[in-house]
Amino acid sequence: MDGIAAEKNQEIMAGLTALLQRLFQDGHELVIDGSLRQEIGPFVSQTSTDPVSPEQLAVRFCDSHRALHDEIPSVLDYGCGSGIYRGMLENAGFVWRGVQPAGLPGSGGDPQPEVDACEDLRLPYDDASFDAVFAFQIFCYLRDPDLALSEIARVLKPNGIVFGAAGYLEQVHDHSLYNLTPLGLKAAAVKAGLRLEEIHAAYDVFSWMFHRLRAITTARNDLQDLIRRDNFFHDLCVEYGLRLGRPVADINLLKLTLCPHITFLIRKPG
């Protein structure tokens, strides 16, 4: 990035930060929709405002599984494409297997070892085959998310988890068909015989849309550094909630209402 572009980039980020700071400074309420508080409030963290990533969920599950069962857990990387998350999952402690439903971005091409194909979302595995299923930003591409989740539930072992991320206010992916609200994710899990256990906000929609607008109008990704769970907007939300004396759960619900995608952990009852 040249000096002029870097200076312009800093101006944009400073302007966005100043705008959102002013909005928070003028605020004196924290109004959370009743349905969100009732239906989703129990699944946000009640004790910490720290961001949570799918990688952290993976490490936590693997550590717990090894401690309980003295074995390495298995994971099915659902919609794995070229296997971009394989390293992360194996480093967390999983034995990895990938599956790529037909018609998804990244399908086709030469077969890859340890990656299976499936037609019509029917997974080519026996019941209770995996300890975990990882699904990162994949449900938005599926023509029948309910069938996909029911198949995921079928191949999960009892007490197994499906975890990853799902698009919420983010609607910019090629071939994307659906987004999931937090309540929609919970309802889809229940329909498949699963239960939502955790839901976490990713970065904020303001930074995301500024980044996207910049990329669309300049073909540059020089605002990419805004796209972090621990960015300035996270700090503003925490500071605002603490100033009002609100509980941790309310701060996390505030972040959740304004995030492009959500990190989740869903469990199959034992």
Buried (B, 14 or more C-beta within 10 A) or exposed (E): EEEEEEEBBEEBBEEBBEEBBEEBEEEEEBEBEEEBBEBBBEBBBEEEBBBBBBBBBBBBBBEEBEEEEEEBBBBBBBBBBEBEBBEBBBEBBBBBBBBBBEBBBEEEEEEBEEBBBBEEBEBEBEEEBBBBBBBBBBBBBBEEBBBBBBBBBBBBBEEBBBBBBBBBBBEEEEEBEBBBBBBBBBBBBEEBEBEBBBBBBBBBBBBBBBBBEBBEEEEEEBBEEBBBBEBBBBEBBBEBBEEEEBEBBBBBBBBBBBBBBBBBBBBBEE
